[in-house]
Amino acid sequence: NHELEYVAWALPSPFCAVRCLDLSDNDFDVSGLNVLFMALRSSFCMLTALDLSRNALGTFLASHSRFRDSMKANTSLTCLKLNRGGITDQGAEELAAALTMNQSLVWLELAQNE
């Protein structure tokens, strides 16, 4: 999924004005998600809303610390949508651990996960 990688590479640019990003209904692979979550770690990333609904995130969240690291470092994201992401119990545990480290997120959607 090079498209996701291209978008993710632009997010940490100080010239990127994108604040809301809807990436729902895609079939992203691990490398694309890794690049996206690395971009969220940047202090230049000003994204406030991210929708990753209807993507297969369950396995990714359960087996990669990149999401937790990005939630710890990110200070701009206030809304995160992960509806219908196939998030398992293990993925939910990883998500919970990430949320304990984040102070900016105020809206989280997790409807219709496993």
N, CA and C atoms as an extended XYZ file, in Angstrom:
342
Properties=species:S:1:pos:R:3:atomname:S:1:resname:S:1:resid:I:1 pbc="F F F"
N         0.822       -1.194        0.000 N   ASN     1
C         0.000        0.000        0.000 CA  ASN     1
C         0.864        1.256        0.000 C   ASN     1
N         1.430        1.536       -1.132 N   HIS     2
C         2.312        2.699       -1.224 CA  HIS     2
C         1.545        3.999       -1.046 C   HIS     2
N         0.253        3.992       -1.356 N   GLU     3
C        -0.541        5.211       -1.209 CA  GLU     3
C        -0.520        5.695        0.240 C   GLU     3
N        -0.694        4.783        1.180 N   LEU     4
C        -0.670        5.144        2.595 CA  LEU     4
C         0.704        5.662        2.992 C   LEU     4
N         1.740        5.036        2.498 N   GLU     5
C         3.092        5.482        2.821 CA  GLU     5
C         3.342        6.895        2.307 C   GLU     5
N         2.866        7.218        1.106 N   TYR     6
C         3.045        8.563        0.563 CA  TYR     6
C         2.342        9.605        1.427 C   TYR     6
N         1.118        9.295        1.828 N   VAL     7
C         0.361       10.214        2.689 CA  VAL     7
C         1.071       10.360        4.039 C   VAL     7
N         1.485        9.244        4.602 N   ALA     8
C         2.130        9.269        5.919 CA  ALA     8
C         3.430       10.059        5.894 C   ALA     8
N         4.192        9.966        4.824 N   TRP     9
C         5.441       10.714        4.734 CA  TRP     9
C         5.197       12.214        4.727 C   TRP     9
N         4.050       12.653        4.225 N   ALA    10
C         3.741       14.085        4.169 CA  ALA    10
C         3.291       14.639        5.516 C   ALA    10
N         2.666       13.822        6.343 N   LEU    11
C         2.083       14.303        7.600 CA  LEU    11
C         3.059       15.008        8.538 C   LEU    11
N         4.284       14.510        8.712 N   PRO    12
C         5.176       15.195        9.652 CA  PRO    12
C         5.868       16.435        9.089 C   PRO    12
N         5.524       16.812        7.871 N   SER    13
C         6.123       18.009        7.290 CA  SER    13
C         5.575       19.255        7.984 C   SER    13
N         6.431       20.210        8.301 N   PRO    14
C         5.935       21.455        8.916 CA  PRO    14
C         5.016       22.244        7.982 C   PRO    14
N         4.994       21.882        6.709 N   PHE    15
C         4.155       22.567        5.738 CA  PHE    15
C         2.829       21.863        5.493 C   PHE    15
N         2.623       20.708        6.109 N   CYS    16
C         1.386       19.953        5.921 CA  CYS    16
C         0.265       20.576        6.754 C   CYS    16
N        -0.823       20.941        6.087 N   ALA    17
C        -1.942       21.591        6.758 CA  ALA    17
C        -3.095       20.630        7.056 C   ALA    17
N        -2.942       19.352        6.745 N   VAL    18
C        -4.007       18.374        6.958 CA  VAL    18
C        -4.249       18.205        8.456 C   VAL    18
N        -5.520       18.332        8.844 N   ARG    19
C        -5.889       18.170       10.251 CA  ARG    19
C        -6.805       16.956       10.462 C   ARG    19
N        -7.566       16.589        9.430 N   CYS    20
C        -8.519       15.490        9.523 CA  CYS    20
C        -8.259       14.539        8.356 C   CYS    20
N        -8.086       13.245        8.670 N   LEU    21
C        -7.733       12.281        7.635 CA  LEU    21
C        -8.626       11.054        7.755 C   LEU    21
N        -9.374       10.768        6.697 N   ASP    22
C       -10.255        9.606        6.652 CA  ASP    22
C        -9.618        8.547        5.769 C   ASP    22
N        -9.147        7.475        6.401 N   LEU    23
C        -8.526        6.361        5.691 CA  LEU    23
C        -9.343        5.089        5.882 C   LEU    23
N       -10.636        5.256        6.099 N   SER    24
C       -11.504        4.104        6.326 CA  SER    24
C       -11.671        3.289        5.045 C   SER    24
N       -12.044        2.027        5.241 N   ASP    25
C       -12.320        1.108        4.124 CA  ASP    25
C       -11.134        0.876        3.206 C   ASP    25
N        -9.985        0.613        3.770 N   ASN    26
C        -8.805        0.279        2.981 CA  ASN    26
C        -8.246       -1.040        3.502 C   ASN    26
N        -7.338       -1.593        2.763 N   ASP    27
C        -6.721       -2.851        3.157 CA  ASP    27
C        -5.227       -2.619        3.330 C   ASP    27
N        -4.874       -1.866        4.367 N   PHE    28
C        -3.480       -1.495        4.560 CA  PHE    28
C        -2.649       -2.661        5.074 C   PHE    28
N        -1.399       -2.721        4.621 N   ASP    29
C        -0.498       -3.751        5.117 CA  ASP    29
C         0.319       -3.190        6.285 C   ASP    29
N         1.100       -4.058        6.887 N   VAL    30
C         1.860       -3.687        8.082 CA  VAL    30
C         2.848       -2.564        7.799 C   VAL    30
N         3.518       -2.591        6.655 N   SER    31
C         4.510       -1.554        6.380 CA  SER    31
C         3.857       -0.178        6.254 C   SER    31
N         2.703       -0.104        5.616 N   GLY    32
C         1.999        1.173        5.511 CA  GLY    32
C         1.556        1.691        6.865 C   GLY    32
N         1.017        0.801        7.698 N   LEU    33
C         0.582        1.201        9.042 CA  LEU    33
C         1.771        1.625        9.891 C   LEU    33
N         2.888        0.950        9.751 N   ASN    34
C         4.091        1.342       10.487 CA  ASN    34
C         4.510        2.765       10.143 C   ASN    34
N         4.514        3.085        8.850 N   VAL    35
C         4.897        4.429        8.416 CA  VAL    35
C         3.894        5.460        8.942 C   VAL    35
N         2.610        5.136        8.894 N   LEU    36
C         1.589        6.053        9.394 CA  LEU    36
C         1.793        6.333       10.882 C   LEU    36
N         1.972        5.292       11.672 N   PHE    37
C         2.119        5.496       13.108 CA  PHE    37
C         3.454        6.148       13.458 C   PHE    37
N         4.485        5.946       12.646 N   MET    38
C         5.735        6.680       12.853 CA  MET    38
C         5.512        8.166       12.593 C   MET    38
N         4.725        8.497       11.573 N   ALA    39
C         4.441        9.901       11.260 CA  ALA    39
C         3.704       10.584       12.405 C   ALA    39
N         2.818        9.852       13.065 N   LEU    40
C         2.061       10.429       14.182 CA  LEU    40
C         2.955       10.774       15.361 C   LEU    40
N         4.127       10.200       15.416 N   ARG    41
C         5.061       10.483       16.511 CA  ARG    41
C         5.734       11.841       16.357 C   ARG    41
N         5.745       12.386       15.168 N   SER    42
C         6.445       13.637       14.913 CA  SER    42
C         5.757       14.821       15.587 C   SER    42
N         6.551       15.713       16.131 N   SER    43
C         5.988       16.920       16.743 CA  SER    43
C         5.423       17.863       15.684 C   SER    43
N         5.785       17.665       14.419 N   PHE    44
C         5.256       18.495       13.334 CA  PHE    44
C         3.901       18.006       12.840 C   PHE    44
N         3.529       16.786       13.157 N   CYS    45
C         2.245       16.241       12.713 CA  CYS    45
C         1.119       16.915       13.493 C   CYS    45
N         0.261       17.630       12.803 N   MET    46
C        -0.813       18.389       13.436 CA  MET    46
C        -2.183       17.758       13.230 C   MET    46
N        -2.203       16.498       12.875 N   LEU    47
C        -3.452       15.776       12.647 CA  LEU    47
C        -4.265       15.733       13.938 C   LEU    47
N        -5.540       16.125       13.854 N   THR    48
C        -6.402       16.100       15.038 CA  THR    48
C        -7.437       14.985       14.979 C   THR    48
N        -7.768       14.500       13.779 N   ALA    49
C        -8.771       13.437       13.635 CA  ALA    49
C        -8.289       12.420       12.615 C   ALA    49
N        -8.386       11.133       12.992 N   LEU    50
C        -7.958       10.053       12.121 CA  LEU    50
C        -9.000        8.951       12.154 C   LEU    50
N        -9.482        8.575       10.980 N   ASP    51
C       -10.464        7.495       10.862 CA  ASP    51
C        -9.820        6.313       10.142 C   ASP    51
N        -9.624        5.235       10.881 N   LEU    52
C        -9.087        3.993       10.320 CA  LEU    52
C       -10.126        2.877       10.383 C   LEU    52
N       -11.390        3.252       10.433 N   SER    53
C       -12.473        2.276       10.514 CA  SER    53
C       -12.479        1.346        9.308 C   SER    53
N       -12.970        0.132        9.550 N   ARG    54
C       -13.112       -0.883        8.504 CA  ARG    54
C       -11.782       -1.216        7.828 C   ARG    54
N       -10.727       -1.246        8.634 N   ASN    55
C        -9.416       -1.743        8.224 CA  ASN    55
C        -9.061       -2.885        9.162 C   ASN    55
N        -8.300       -3.826        8.688 N   ALA    56
C        -7.920       -4.985        9.505 CA  ALA    56
C        -6.783       -4.595       10.451 C   ALA    56
N        -7.140       -4.012       11.582 N   LEU    57
C        -6.145       -3.521       12.536 CA  LEU    57
C        -5.885       -4.473       13.694 C   LEU    57
N        -6.735       -5.468       13.854 N   GLY    58
C        -6.647       -6.337       15.024 CA  GLY    58
C        -5.290       -6.965       15.217 C   GLY    58
N        -4.766       -7.602       14.199 N   THR    59
C        -3.474       -8.263       14.294 CA  THR    59
C        -2.356       -7.246       14.466 C   THR    59
N        -2.465       -6.124       13.762 N   PHE    60
C        -1.426       -5.101       13.851 CA  PHE    60
C        -1.328       -4.553       15.276 C   PHE    60
N        -2.442       -4.186       15.867 N   LEU    61
C        -2.416       -3.630       17.222 CA  LEU    61
C        -1.889       -4.635       18.229 C   LEU    61
N        -2.229       -5.895       18.037 N   ALA    62
C        -1.834       -6.925       18.995 CA  ALA    62
C        -0.351       -7.263       18.919 C   ALA    62
N         0.292       -7.014       17.784 N   SER    63
C         1.658       -7.502       17.623 CA  SER    63
C         2.702       -6.428       17.339 C   SER    63
N         2.333       -5.173       17.324 N   HIS    64
C         3.293       -4.109       17.026 CA  HIS    64
C         3.200       -3.004       18.079 C   HIS    64
N         4.329       -2.597       18.588 N   SER    65
C         4.350       -1.536       19.597 CA  SER    65
C         4.333       -0.145       18.963 C   SER    65
N         4.383       -0.084       17.647 N   ARG    66
C         4.435        1.206       16.952 CA  ARG    66
C         3.220        2.071       17.296 C   ARG    66
N         2.050        1.445       17.406 N   PHE    67
C         0.844        2.201       17.754 CA  PHE    67
C         0.973        2.812       19.145 C   PHE    67
N         1.410        2.007       20.113 N   ARG    68
C         1.565        2.501       21.483 CA  ARG    68
C         2.584        3.646       21.525 C   ARG    68
N         3.686        3.481       20.826 N   ASP    69
C         4.713        4.525       20.799 CA  ASP    69
C         4.191        5.820       20.196 C   ASP    69
N         3.384        5.701       19.138 N   SER    70
C         2.852        6.908       18.498 CA  SER    70
C         1.832        7.606       19.383 C   SER    70
N         1.017        6.848       20.100 N   MET    71
C         0.036        7.461       21.000 CA  MET    71
C         0.728        8.143       22.176 C   MET    71
N         1.847        7.610       22.595 N   LYS    72
C         2.603        8.218       23.691 CA  LYS    72
C         3.207        9.556       23.261 C   LYS    72
N         3.730        9.612       22.047 N   ALA    73
C         4.425       10.807       21.567 CA  ALA    73
C         3.499       11.865       20.988 C   ALA    73
N         2.350       11.448       20.451 N   ASN    74
C         1.473       12.388       19.750 CA  ASN    74
C         0.727       13.288       20.723 C   ASN    74
N         0.710       14.591       20.414 N   THR    75
C         0.007       15.555       21.270 CA  THR    75
C        -1.097       16.310       20.532 C   THR    75
N        -1.343       15.976       19.270 N   SER    76
C        -2.340       16.718       18.493 CA  SER    76
C        -3.626       15.940       18.236 C   SER    76
N        -3.550       14.622       18.193 N   LEU    77
C        -4.703       13.802       17.833 CA  LEU    77
C        -5.751       13.823       18.948 C   LEU    77
N        -6.948       14.286       18.614 N   THR    78
C        -8.026       14.348       19.604 CA  THR    78
C        -9.156       13.376       19.289 C   THR    78
N        -9.235       12.880       18.056 N   CYS    79
C       -10.307       11.976       17.641 CA  CYS    79
C        -9.725       10.813       16.853 C   CYS    79
N       -10.042        9.589       17.288 N   LEU    80
C        -9.560        8.382       16.628 CA  LEU    80
C       -10.723        7.419       16.451 C   LEU    80
N       -10.965        7.006       15.213 N   LYS    81
C       -12.055        6.077       14.910 CA  LYS    81
C       -11.471        4.756       14.428 C   LYS    81
N       -11.795        3.689       15.155 N   LEU    82
C       -11.308        2.343       14.836 CA  LEU    82
C       -12.472        1.364       14.754 C   LEU    82
N       -13.611        1.813       14.279 N   ASN    83
C       -14.791        0.964       14.161 CA  ASN    83
C       -14.553       -0.174       13.172 C   ASN    83
N       -15.154       -1.334       13.472 N   ARG    84
C       -15.073       -2.499       12.578 CA  ARG    84
C       -13.647       -2.812       12.135 C   ARG    84
N       -12.715       -2.746       13.068 N   GLY    85
C       -11.312       -2.980       12.743 CA  GLY    85
C       -10.827       -4.372       13.061 C   GLY    85
N       -11.726       -5.232       13.513 N   GLY    86
C       -11.309       -6.588       13.862 CA  GLY    86
C       -10.396       -6.621       15.075 C   GLY    86
N       -10.562       -5.663       15.960 N   ILE    87
C        -9.703       -5.574       17.141 CA  ILE    87
C       -10.073       -6.681       18.124 C   ILE    87
N        -9.108       -7.517       18.435 N   THR    88
C        -9.290       -8.657       19.329 CA  THR    88
C        -9.047       -8.232       20.777 C   THR    88
N        -9.194       -9.175       21.696 N   ASP    89
C        -8.909       -8.885       23.105 CA  ASP    89
C        -7.465       -8.426       23.284 C   ASP    89
N        -6.542       -9.098       22.625 N   GLN    90
C        -5.130       -8.717       22.739 CA  GLN    90
C        -4.892       -7.331       22.142 C   GLN    90
N        -5.537       -7.032       21.023 N   GLY    91
C        -5.435       -5.703       20.433 CA  GLY    91
C        -6.026       -4.643       21.337 C   GLY    91
N        -7.131       -4.981       22.017 N   ALA    92
C        -7.759       -4.053       22.952 CA  ALA    92
C        -6.850       -3.776       24.149 C   ALA    92
N        -6.130       -4.797       24.607 N   GLU    93
C        -5.174       -4.603       25.698 CA  GLU    93
C        -4.065       -3.649       25.284 C   GLU    93
N        -3.568       -3.821       24.058 N   GLU    94
C        -2.523       -2.937       23.546 CA  GLU    94
C        -3.064       -1.515       23.390 C   GLU    94
N        -4.283       -1.394       22.912 N   LEU    95
C        -4.921       -0.092       22.777 CA  LEU    95
C        -5.071        0.582       24.139 C   LEU    95
N        -5.500       -0.171       25.139 N   ALA    96
C        -5.654        0.375       26.492 CA  ALA    96
C        -4.319        0.864       27.037 C   ALA    96
N        -3.260        0.096       26.808 N   ALA    97
C        -1.934        0.514       27.260 CA  ALA    97
C        -1.509        1.811       26.576 C   ALA    97
N        -1.834        1.930       25.292 N   ALA    98
C        -1.492        3.147       24.550 CA  ALA    98
C        -2.255        4.349       25.078 C   ALA    98
N        -3.513        4.140       25.417 N   LEU    99
C        -4.343        5.254       25.895 CA  LEU    99
C        -3.871        5.787       27.235 C   LEU    99
N        -3.274        4.944       28.060 N   THR   100
C        -2.785        5.418       29.357 CA  THR   100
C        -1.607        6.373       29.206 C   THR   100
N        -0.993        6.384       28.027 N   MET   101
C         0.165        7.242       27.781 CA  MET   101
C        -0.170        8.485       26.976 C   MET   101
N        -1.409        8.616       26.533 N   ASN   102
C        -1.802        9.728       25.663 CA  ASN   102
C        -2.653       10.718       26.435 C   ASN   102
N        -2.339       12.017       26.279 N   GLN   103
C        -3.067       13.046       27.009 CA  GLN   103
C        -3.917       13.936       26.109 C   GLN   103
N        -3.922       13.691       24.810 N   SER   104
C        -4.667       14.581       23.919 CA  SER   104
C        -5.956       13.966       23.380 C   SER   104
N        -6.033       12.644       23.292 N   LEU   105
C        -7.195       11.987       22.694 CA  LEU   105
C        -8.424       12.145       23.586 C   LEU   105
N        -9.503       12.705       23.023 N   VAL   106
C       -10.734       12.890       23.789 CA  VAL   106
C       -11.923       12.130       23.170 C   VAL   106
N       -11.761       11.648       21.951 N   TRP   107
C       -12.843       10.939       21.263 CA  TRP   107
C       -12.289        9.656       20.671 C   TRP   107
N       -12.859        8.530       21.047 N   LEU   108
C       -12.427        7.235       20.538 CA  LEU   108
C       -13.654        6.415       20.178 C   LEU   108
N       -13.695        5.904       18.951 N   GLU   109
C       -14.793        5.052       18.507 CA  GLU   109
C       -14.261        3.658       18.249 C   GLU   109
N       -14.920        2.661       18.858 N   LEU   110
C       -14.513        1.263       18.729 CA  LEU   110
C       -15.687        0.347       18.410 C   LEU   110
N       -16.715        0.863       17.803 N   ALA   111
C       -17.936        0.081       17.558 CA  ALA   111
C       -17.671       -1.122       16.654 C   ALA   111
N       -18.362       -2.196       16.942 N   GLN   112
C       -18.408       -3.412       16.141 CA  GLN   112
C       -17.040       -4.032       15.890 C   GLN   112
N       -16.265       -4.206       16.954 N   ASN   113
C       -15.034       -4.978       16.907 CA  ASN   113
C       -15.304       -6.334       17.536 C   ASN   113
N       -14.331       -7.222       17.488 N   GLU   114
C       -14.497       -8.587       18.013 CA  GLU   114
C       -14.599       -8.609       19.511 C   GLU   114
